[in-house]
Amino acid sequence: MPHVVNTEQMLAEGLMTPTLAGEIAKRSRATMLALVVNTLLCGGILAATFGLVFWLADAASVAVAGAMFMAAGVAVLLKGDATYRMFGHAAALIGSGMLITGGGIEIADKLPELSPALLLTAGAAITAAAAWATSRGPKSLAFFTGALLLMGIALHLWGTGLLIDDAGGLPKAAALLYATALIAAAGTFTNVRAVTALAIIPFAQALDTGTAYFHAVYVFYSPEPTLTILQMAALVALCVWAGTRLPDRFSRHTGILAIMAVVVGNLAFLVASLWGDYVGLSFARADQPVWTDGMTWEDWSVARTAWETQFLHISEHVFSALWAVLLIAAAWWAAHSNRRGLFNAAMTFAAIHAYTQAFESFSDEPLTYVVGGLAAIPLAWGIWRWNARLVSRAQPA
């Protein structure tokens, strides 16, 4: 498990040898450099793939160029030495990406009625073939075939999305949960946690939680923040429970998914702490008041308020207080149990919650800062002493 350690301090205290400190520093640098290289490589591959597809803009040209790239890349991976493997991977992935992306666009454009079934089936076939090749094929092609598997799943989910494009309610939610399971399984199979983390997107969208972008504005919206918070809390609990019982290879994936659920759950808390929540309101849009010609704003507001009274209302002040308590508890538990990702998320959203409420709720209430500040001091002391007692109990005399 990765830990936050001050090697210089441990070295000065005699708790670590110079050799061990140097090895830790070397591995830390290697990990960070690998992340930079892989991020740059993946970004370049994606940009080149989509750029070539839309630049050539012709099915035959894209197919020929894609096949040439892929063939050259596979040849380098099979015959070349380690020095040129990065170029082999790049060529093979650009070529296969061009073939799959170009083929998918061509099917969607030329066969709109059949495209959902064709894309869904073709994606499933590519996924199955790539999974077999990853497990049974040459090790030198494992990275390429793993990436091909992810492309197949993307094509499959594209077809699934087109199939349920006009659907709503339970069919749409079921399809999104299916996408969640498929993405999480793909991330675990290829052992790429970044892919596993993406599973949170369709999982959150099952309750219409999502994001939007306007000019210079990024938006997070959650029409059902209470249900989203409960949904994400259930996922966190499941991931933590599974992570303590699974081997390390799998627990790392449950851990990243738990962190993503914590992030989305906290964003839902942010929405609720500003607006409150009428639980279940978004599912009853059919009978809500409709603005008609001649209606005044006051009339519409009265009708809207009367309609909202049928739903359970939770005040934004309740969410604000509960969120603060949960953030403090989560930060302490994550620090005590050495869960760095959850700790970072808790501390980040604690800062967001603090300055949001400072400007939204308490900007003109100086006494609130006095009471809150004086209460925080004994709370911090209590947490410190409680943690010291737990640590002393866990260590042998």
N, C-alpha and C positions, 0 to 999 in steps of 0.2 A: 504494500500500500504506500502511495506517495505521502511524504510527511513534510511539514515545514520545519526546517532545522537551521540553526545558525552554526555552521561548521567552524567558523573562526572562534566563536565563544567556547564551543565544546573542545576545540583543540587547545585553547588556553587553559581550560580547566582540567586537562589531562584525561578527558573522557573519550577522546578519539585520537587515533594515530595520524601522523601526517600523510601516510600512504592511503588510509581510508578516506580522509578528507579530500585528497586529490582525486580519488576515484569517484566520489560522490559528485564533485564539481565537474569532472569530465563527462559523466553520464548525464548530468543535468544539461550541460551545453549541447550534448549530442541529441537529446530529446527535443530541446527547443529548436535546434537547427533543422532536425528532420521535419518538424511541424511547419517551419517556414518553407522548406523545399517542397514538401508535399502540397501545401496550400498553393504555392506559386505554380506547380506543375498541373494540378487539377484545374486551377483557374485558367491557365493557358490552353489546356485541352478543350475545356468547355467553350471558351471564346472562339478558338479556331474552328471547332466543329460547327457551331451555329453560324459563324461568320461565313464559312465555305458553303454551307447549305443555302443560305439566303443570297450569297453573292453569285454563285453559279445559277441558282434558280431554274434548273432544268433537271428533270428526273434522270435522264440518261447520263448527263455530265456528273451529277452527284453520285450515281451508282458506280460509274467507271473510276472516278477519282477516289471514292471511298474504298472500293475493292483494291486499288493499287496501294493506298496507304496501309490498309489492313494486311495485305500480303507482305509488304516490305517489313512492317513491324513484327509480324509473327516470325518471319525469316531471321530477323536480328535476334529475337528472343530465343529461338531454337539453336542458332549457330554462333551468335556473337558472344563476346566475353562480358564480364560485369561492367566494364567501362562504358559500354554503349547500351546497356539495358534500358536506361531512362529514355533514350531516343526511340528504342523499340517499343516500349510501352506507350509513348506519346503517339507514334505513328499508328500502332494497332488500335488504340482507343479512338483517335480521330477518325480513322477509316470506318470502324464499326459504328461509331456514333453517327457518321454521315449516312451510312446505309440504313440504320434504324430510324433516325430522325427524318431523313428524306423520304423513306418508304412510308412512315406513318403520316407525314404531311400529304403525300400523294394519295394515299388511301382515303384520308379524311376529305380531301378536295374533290377527288374524282368519283368516289363511291360513298356519298354521305349517308345513304340509307343503310348500307351494309357495314360501314366503318366501325361502329361499336363492337359488333361481333368479331370482325376481322382483326381489329387491333387487340381485343381481349384474348383471342385465340393465339395470334402470332406472338404476343408477349408471353403467354404461358408456355408456348413451345420453346422460345428462346431461353426462358428462365430454366426450364427443365434440362435442356441441352447444356447450358452453362453450368448448372449445378453438378451434372454428371462429369463434365470436363474438369471442374475444379477439384472434385473428389478423386477422379481416376486418371486424369490427364497428366502430362509432364509438369513437374513442379515449376519449371521456368515460365510456364504460361498461367500459373495460378492467379497472379494479380490481374492479368488480362481477362481471364474467364470469370473471375469474381466481379470485375467491373461490367462485363457483358451480362452477367446475371442481374445486376442492378438496372441496366438499360432495359432488359426484358421485363422486369417488374414495372418500370416506369411506363413502358408501352402498354402493358396489361392494365395498369391503373388508369391510363388515359382512356382506354376502351371502356373500362368500368364507369368512369366519370361521364362519358358520352351516353352510356346506357341509362344512367339515372339522372340525366341533365334536368329533366322536367319533374322529377320525383320529389317528394317531400315526406315529412313525418318519419314513420318507422322504416320504410324502405331506404330512404336516404341515410338515416342513422346507422342502419345495419351495414350498408355499403361502406360508410366511413370507418366503422369499427373493423370491418374486414380489411380495409386498407391499413389500419393501425397494426393489426396482427401481422399482415404480410410484410410491412416495412420493418417492424421489430424483428421478425424472423430473418429477414434478409440481412439486417445489420449484425445479428448474432452469428449467422452462418458465415458471413465474410469477415467477421470480427472487426467491423468498423463501427466504432461507437457514434461517429457523426451521423451515420445512416440511422442507427437506432434512435437517436435523438429526434430525427424528423418524424417519428411515429406520433409525436405529441400533436402534430398539426391536424391530421384527420380526427384524432381522438378528441381534441378540443372542438373541432367543427361539428361534432355530433350534436352539440347543444348550440350551434350557430356562433360560437365564440371564434373570433378571427381578427384580422388586421385589414387596414386599407391605407392607401396613399393618395394624397392630393398634392397639388403643387406646394412643396416645402412643408408639408404636414404629414406626419406619420400617426396613424390612429390605431388604437386597440379598442375593440368593442366586445362587450359580453352582455347579451340581452337577458341572461339568467345567471347573474353572479353567484347567488346562493347555491344553485344546483351545480355550477361550475366548480365552486370551492369544494363542495362535497365530492364531486367527481374526481378532482385532482387529489384530494386527501385520500380517497380510496385507492387511487393508483400508487401514491407514495407509500401507503401502508403495505400494499401488495408487493411492491418492489423491494422495500426494506425487509419484509418477511422472507421473500424468495432469495434475496441477496445473502442472508445469513445461512441459507441451507444449500446453496448451489456452489459449485466449484468457482474458482476465481475468474476463469474465462467468461462465465455467464454472469457472475455477480457484478462485474464491471459494466455490463450492459444494463442490468436492472438499476444500477447506481446512476448512470447518466439519464435514464428515463425518469427516475425519481427526481433528479435535479430539475429537469425540464417541467415536470408536473408542479414542482414547487414554484418555479418562475411564473407559469400560467396562473396558478392558484393565487399568487400574490398580486398579479395584475388584476384578477377578478376582484380581490379585496380592495384594490385601489379604486376601481370603478364603483364598488358598493359603498366605500367610505365617503365618496363624493355625492352619490345620487341616492343611496339607499336601494331597496329592491322590493318590487311587488312580485312575489314568487309565483311562477307559472304564467305570468301575464303574456309573455311572447307566444305561448301556445294557444292563446284565445283571441287571435287577431280578427277572426271572422265577425265577431259580434261587437267590436269596439265602435265607439261613436265615429261618425263620418262627417267631415266638414261639408256643409251644403251652402248654396248661394243664399245670401241674406242673413246668415248666422253671424252673430257678433263673437268677438274673442271671449267675452265673459260667458256667453251661452255655451260655447264649445268647451270652455274650461270647466264649467259646472257639470256638464254631461260627462266629460272625461273623468273628473274626480269621482262622480257617483259610480261610474263603471269600475274604477280601480278599487273601490271599497270591497268588492267581492273577493279580492286576493289578499293573502297574508302579506302585510307590509312590515318590513324590517328597516328601522331608521338608519340613516348613515352614521349617526353617533354610536349606535350599537356596533356596527362594523368597525368603526375607528378604534373603539376601546378594545374589542376582541382581537383585532389585528395586532395591536400593540402588544397585548399579553402573549399572543401566539408567537410573535417574532422574538420576544425576549426568551421564551421557553425554547424555541427552535434553535436560537443561537447558542444558548447554554448547552443543550443536548448535543448539538452537532460538534461543539468544541470538546465536550467531555468524552464523546464517543469517537473523536478523531475523524469526522466526516467533513473534509475541507470544502467540498463543493456545496453542500447544504449550508455550511457556515457562511461561506462567501455570499450565497444568495440571501440568507437571512439578514446579514449585516447591510447588504446593498439596499434591500427593500426597507429596512429600518430607517436608513437615511432618507429614502424617498418618502416614506410615510411621515417622517418628522418634518421635513420642509414643506410637504404638501399641506399638512394640517396647520403648520405655522402660518402659511399665507391664506389658506381657505377658511380656517375656523378661529384661530386665536391671534390674528394680527393686531387686534385692538383690545386684547385682554391681557395686560401685563401681569395681573395677579395669577393667571393660569400658569405663566412661566415660573413664577416664584414657587407655587405649590408643586408643580411638576418637577422642577429642578431639585427642590429640597427632598422630594419623595424618591428621586432617582439615586441619591447618595446612599441611604441605608439599603436600598434595593441592591445596588452594586456590591456593597459590603456583604450583604447576606448571601448573594450568589457566590462571591469569592470564598467565604467561609464554608459554605455548603460543599463546594467543589473540593476544598482542601480536606474536609472530613471524608468525603467519598474516596478521594485518592489515598488517604492514610489507611482506610479500611481495606482497599484493594491490594496494598503492598504488604508483604510479610514483614514482621518485626525483625 
